[in-house]
């Protein structure tokens, strides 16, 4: 349903396999609400009802949120462009906070299980969703993945969304907080170029700060822009590899888990 990216009418829908992999169905698949994802006229032309799809997604996201709250589970929607460091951050978090927080991961990628293999090796339970041509996760996918993951009460579920700074911002998944990563290798202008994504963030992690000495990245400018676009968001510079600032991320996560 992404009117912004051109995948309108091809909203992925399907189910999670027994092995934790999402299987995609074609357009028109019933998402479990009794409605199909598109309407097809006799001439084969597909009419995408963007507002209807978003409203249906929001209703399902609300159900996900209620399910998570009833079990005291903290769900985070982790978003960024490809290569910003989401998986590396999760690997280090799982290792450093092992024994303190139980972390389960829903891993979203267009193809492969490469990242879920890394997360599993770090000690987390993980369910892989492959979206094929889809550019984001939606509430239906997350609902089915939560059933497969079966996270224990009081745990943390991190939904690692498909790498994309546009469409994932449109879709509520039922998360309690949105965490957006912006790496210093991407340039300091990302918040002003993609304001909707950063405006929806509760926490922005400026990642790979160990590379700052080798880059022309204006951290002060990036932070100032974020303050204008999303004044309520917390901004933390971090390096998952070097450990710089990682304590701030852990502190934020601990506080969120206690709420």
C-alpha positions in Angstrom: 0.0 0.0 0.0 2.9 2.4 -0.1 1.8 5.4 -2.2 5.2 6.9 -1.6 7.3 4.1 -3.0 5.3 2.6 -5.9 4.5 -0.8 -4.4 0.8 0.2 -4.2 -1.5 -2.8 -4.7 1.2 -5.3 -3.8 1.0 -5.2 0.0 2.7 -8.4 1.2 0.4 -10.7 3.1 1.0 -14.2 4.3 2.1 -16.2 7.3 5.1 -17.3 9.3 6.3 -20.8 8.4 7.1 -23.4 11.1 10.7 -22.4 10.7 9.9 -18.8 11.5 10.1 -17.5 7.9 7.3 -15.4 6.5 5.7 -16.7 3.3 4.2 -14.1 1.1 0.8 -14.4 -0.7 -0.2 -12.4 -3.7 -2.4 -9.3 -3.8 -6.0 -9.7 -2.7 -5.2 -12.1 0.2 -7.4 -11.9 3.2 -5.4 -10.5 6.1 -7.6 -12.1 8.8 -10.0 -9.2 9.1 -12.3 -10.4 6.4 -11.1 -7.8 3.9 -8.7 -8.2 1.0 -5.7 -5.9 0.5 -7.0 -4.5 -2.8 -10.1 -4.4 -5.0 -9.9 -5.5 -8.6 -12.3 -4.3 -11.3 -13.4 -6.4 -14.3 -10.8 -4.8 -16.5 -8.0 -6.1 -14.1 -7.2 -2.6 -12.9 -6.3 -2.5 -9.2 -7.6 0.4 -7.1 -5.6 0.8 -3.9 -7.5 2.3 -1.0 -4.6 3.7 1.0 -6.6 5.2 3.8 -8.6 1.9 4.2 -5.4 -0.1 4.4 -3.8 2.2 6.9 -6.9 2.2 9.0 -7.1 -1.6 9.0 -3.4 -1.8 9.8 -3.8 0.6 12.8 -6.7 -1.5 14.1 -4.6 -4.6 14.0 -1.6 -2.7 15.6 -4.0 -1.8 18.4 -4.7 -5.5 19.0 -1.0 -6.2 19.0 -0.4 -3.5 21.5 -3.1 -4.8 23.8 -1.7 -8.3 23.6 1.8 -7.0 24.5 0.6 -4.8 27.3 -1.4 -7.6 28.9 1.8 -9.6 29.1 4.0 -6.8 30.3 6.1 -7.1 27.2 8.0 -4.0 25.9 8.0 -3.9 22.1 10.4 -1.6 20.1 10.2 -0.8 16.4 13.8 -0.5 15.3 14.1 1.4 12.0 16.9 2.8 9.8 18.3 2.9 6.3 20.2 -0.3 5.3 23.6 -0.7 6.9 23.0 1.8 9.8 23.9 -0.9 12.4 20.6 -2.2 13.7 21.8 -5.9 13.8 25.2 -5.0 15.3 23.5 -3.0 18.0 21.2 -5.9 18.8 24.1 -8.4 18.9 26.0 -6.2 21.5 22.8 -5.5 23.5 22.0 -9.2 23.7 25.5 -10.1 24.9 25.9 -7.2 27.4 22.5 -7.5 28.9 22.3 -11.3 29.0 20.8 -12.4 32.3 19.3 -9.0 32.9 16.7 -8.7 30.1 15.1 -11.4 28.0 15.2 -10.1 24.4 13.3 -11.7 21.5 13.6 -10.4 18.0 11.4 -10.2 15.0 13.7 -9.8 12.0 12.5 -8.1 8.8 14.4 -8.3 5.5 13.4 -8.6 1.9 15.5 -11.8 1.5 17.8 -14.2 3.4 18.0 -15.1 7.1 21.5 -13.7 7.5 20.6 -11.2 10.2 18.4 -13.6 12.1 21.3 -16.1 12.2 23.5 -13.4 13.7 20.8 -12.6 16.3 20.2 -16.3 17.2 24.0 -16.8 17.6 23.9 -13.9 20.1 21.5 -15.8 22.3 18.1 -14.4 21.3 15.0 -16.1 20.2 14.2 -14.8 16.7 11.5 -15.1 14.0 12.5 -14.1 10.5 10.1 -12.3 8.1 11.1 -12.1 4.5 8.9 -9.5 2.7 10.1 -10.2 -0.9 9.4 -7.0 -2.8 7.8 -5.4 0.2 9.6 -2.5 1.8 8.3 -2.6 5.4 6.7 -4.8 8.0 3.0 -4.4 8.9 0.8 -5.2 11.8 -0.4 -8.5 10.3 3.1 -9.8 9.9 4.0 -8.8 13.4 0.9 -10.4 14.8 1.7 -13.8 13.3 5.4 -13.4 14.2 4.5 -12.8 17.8 2.5 -16.0 17.9 5.5 -17.9 16.6 8.0 -16.1 18.9 5.8 -16.6 22.0 7.8 -14.1 24.1 7.6 -14.6 27.9 5.9 -12.1 30.1 8.1 -9.2 31.1 10.5 -9.6 28.2 11.6 -7.2 25.5 10.6 -7.7 21.8 12.6 -5.8 19.2 11.1 -5.6 15.8 14.0 -5.0 13.4 12.2 -3.4 10.4 13.2 -3.6 6.8 16.0 -1.1 6.0 14.1 1.9 4.7 13.7 5.5 5.9 10.3 6.1 4.2 7.6 3.4 4.3 8.2 1.8 7.7 7.3 5.2 9.3 3.7 4.9 8.0 2.9 1.6 9.6 2.1 1.2 13.3 3.1 -2.3 14.4 1.8 -2.2 18.0 5.1 -1.1 19.4 5.5 0.9 22.6 8.4 3.0 21.2 10.1 3.8 17.9 13.9 3.8 17.8 15.5 5.2 14.7 19.2 4.8 13.8 21.1 7.3 11.7 24.7 6.3 11.1 27.5 8.9 10.7 28.4 7.3 7.4 25.1 8.4 5.9 25.6 12.1 6.2 24.2 14.6 8.7 21.3 15.7 6.5 19.2 12.5 7.0 16.8 14.1 9.5 15.9 16.9 7.2 15.6 14.7 4.1 13.4 12.1 5.9 11.5 14.2 8.5 8.5 11.9 8.8 10.6 9.0 10.0 12.6 11.0 12.5 9.5 13.0 13.6 7.9 9.7 14.7 10.9 8.6 16.8 11.0 8.3 20.6 14.8 7.7 20.5 17.3 8.5 17.8 20.7 6.7 18.0 23.4 8.3 15.9 25.5 5.2 15.2 29.1 4.3 14.2 30.5 7.3 16.1 33.9 5.6 16.2 34.2 6.6 12.5 33.8 10.3 13.2 37.5 11.1 12.9 37.5 9.8 9.4 34.3 11.5 8.1 33.0 14.9 7.4 30.0 14.6 9.6 28.6 17.5 11.6 27.2 15.9 14.7 26.1 19.3 16.2 24.2 20.1 13.0 22.5 16.7 13.0 21.6 17.0 16.6 20.2 20.5 16.1 18.1 19.4 13.2 16.7 16.5 15.2 15.8 19.0 18.0 13.7 21.0 15.5 12.1 18.0 13.8 11.4 15.9 16.8 11.9 18.0 20.0 10.5 15.2 22.2 12.9 12.5 21.0 16.0 11.5 23.0 19.2 11.7 20.9 22.2 9.5 21.8 25.4 9.1 19.8 26.7 5.5 20.1 29.2 3.1 18.7 28.1 -0.5 19.1 31.6 -1.8 18.1 33.7 0.5 20.3 31.1 0.8 23.1 31.1 4.6 23.1 27.8 5.9 24.5 26.4 2.4 24.7 25.6 2.9 28.4 23.1 5.6 27.5 21.3 3.2 25.2 21.2 0.5 27.9 19.9 3.1 30.5 17.1 4.1 28.1 16.2 0.5 27.5 16.1 -0.4 31.1 13.9 2.6 31.9 11.5 1.7 29.1 11.3 -1.9 30.2 10.3 -0.8 33.7 7.4 1.3 32.6 
